Amino acid sequence: MQRQEEPKGCLIAILKLFGVLPSGDTDKGDGADELPYRRKDYLLSKAERAFFETLQKAVGNRCLIFAKVRLADLLFIRRGTERRQSYFNRIRSKHIDFVLCDRDAVRPLLAIELDDSSHNRPDRKQRDTFVDSALAAAELPILHVKARADYDGEELARAIEEKIKAQRKDAK
């Protein structure tokens, strides 16, 4: 089996330089070309971690908690939808801070966004409005929680239960 020759030319070199094309065969798996990826020290910021602790206590073992879930992993677009790729592009790079799922089917029950001061920016408000609308269209409720130094677990548990109950009523 002959190895295909790598394309040559000025444009190819420029595309490789800017990372548009790979500079070589990086799928060999032999370690010849070291990949630049490194593990992050933390998945959650300090604020997210503090909230996560309270969230765990609030839901106990009634729900599974997932952090930093891509919107594209929560929603889908039906085949045959006009401009399907365009709709997908709008959700593929966005994520939800936390998602509560049913323990048995791992079915999403509630999206939770931890709103810090960045959510006051006009671009972030626009993003939040879109995400809220997309989740509403998919009948997945969202709970916005204002970021703060500490959280009341009982208050959080009540807010979660209210959102989930309201969704169940609307689904009937």
Secondary structure, DSSP 8 states (H G I E B T S, - for coil): --------SHHHHHHHHTTSS-SS-TTS-SSSS-------S-SS-HHHHHHHHHHHHHHTTSEEEEEEEEHHHH----TT-TTHHHHHHHHTT-EEEEEEEETTT--EEEEEEEE-GGGGSHHHHHHHHHHHHHHHHTT--EEEEE--S---HHHHHHHHHHHHHHHHHHH-
